Amino acid sequence: MKDDLTATIIETHRDVRWICRTLEEMKETDADFEGRLRDLEGWRAEKAGAERRMGGVCAGLSGVVGGAVAWMFQWIG
């Protein structure tokens, strides 16, 4: 009976160590995955910001060109 209890305790201890190691590996993997996800989100935000800036530039240019054309039509007649 005592040998069974000792074997159970040893096996339980081994299982607990395995679970702890596995959880640590999962944390490292999660941290790596989260880092990659944050990098991807940053890249997408940067890309979206560049698209918005380019859209703003295009809108500004089209406003200037539209104003110039309107001025020319008024000047011509």
Phi and psi in degrees as a GROMACS rama.xvg file:
@    title "Ramachandran Plot"
@    xaxis  label "Phi"
@    yaxis  label "Psi"
@TYPE xy
-64.8456  -36.8241  LYS-2
-65.972  -37.893  ASP-3
-64.4376  -41.3673  ASP-4
-65.8601  -42.5323  LEU-5
-63.3815  -43.8018  THR-6
-63.9545  -39.291  ALA-7
-65.6985  -42.9399  THR-8
-63.2989  -44.3103  ILE-9
-63.1934  -44.1978  ILE-10
-64.7482  -41.5591  GLU-11
-62.9217  -43.7562  THR-12
-61.1583  -42.8339  HIS-13
-62.4368  -42.2386  ARG-14
-64.4742  -41.4414  ASP-15
-64.2291  -42.6046  VAL-16
-61.7656  -42.4377  ARG-17
-62.9503  -43.0282  TRP-18
-63.0014  -43.1177  ILE-19
-63.0231  -43.6994  CYS-20
-61.4946  -43.8938  ARG-21
-63.6898  -41.229  THR-22
-63.5841  -40.0126  LEU-23
-63.1512  -43.4321  GLU-24
-62.5383  -39.2189  GLU-25
-65.8059  -39.1546  MET-26
-62.6322  -43.561  LYS-27
-63.5419  -42.3068  GLU-28
-65.0564  -42.2146  THR-29
-62.7951  -41.2201  ASP-30
-63.971  -41.4953  ALA-31
-64.0307  -45.6044  ASP-32
-62.5322  -43.0448  PHE-33
-65.1697  -38.9614  GLU-34
-61.6555  -43.8576  GLY-35
-65.0398  -38.4364  ARG-36
-64.5555  -42.8443  LEU-37
-63.0099  -40.1313  ARG-38
-61.4166  -43.1256  ASP-39
-65.1967  -41.8136  LEU-40
-63.1582  -40.2113  GLU-41
-63.3068  -42.2528  GLY-42
-63.015  -43.4062  TRP-43
-65.4327  -39.5708  ARG-44
-65.5931  -40.0326  ALA-45
-64.5019  -42.5406  GLU-46
-64.7238  -43.2582  LYS-47
-64.3644  -38.8101  ALA-48
-63.8851  -40.7517  GLY-49
-65.5005  -39.1831  ALA-50
-65.8537  -39.6256  GLU-51
-66.0754  -40.9875  ARG-52
-63.2321  -42.4771  ARG-53
-66.1358  -39.4018  MET-54
-63.262  -38.6355  GLY-55
-66.5879  -39.795  GLY-56
-64.3398  -44.9842  VAL-57
-62.8111  -41.8233  CYS-58
-64.102  -40.6965  ALA-59
-64.3524  -43.608  GLY-60
-65.2224  -42.6956  LEU-61
-66.1618  -32.3593  SER-62
-65.2675  -42.3774  GLY-63
-65.7324  -46.6587  VAL-64
-63.4898  -42.7662  VAL-65
-62.0771  -40.7838  GLY-66
-64.2527  -41.0015  GLY-67
-64.5736  -41.5319  ALA-68
-65.3921  -42.3342  VAL-69
-62.9363  -41.3429  ALA-70
-62.5704  -41.4191  TRP-71
-62.9532  -40.8825  MET-72
-65.2311  -37.9709  PHE-73
-68.7651  -39.1635  GLN-74
-68.4235  -41.8569  TRP-75
-71.1798  -40.361  ILE-76
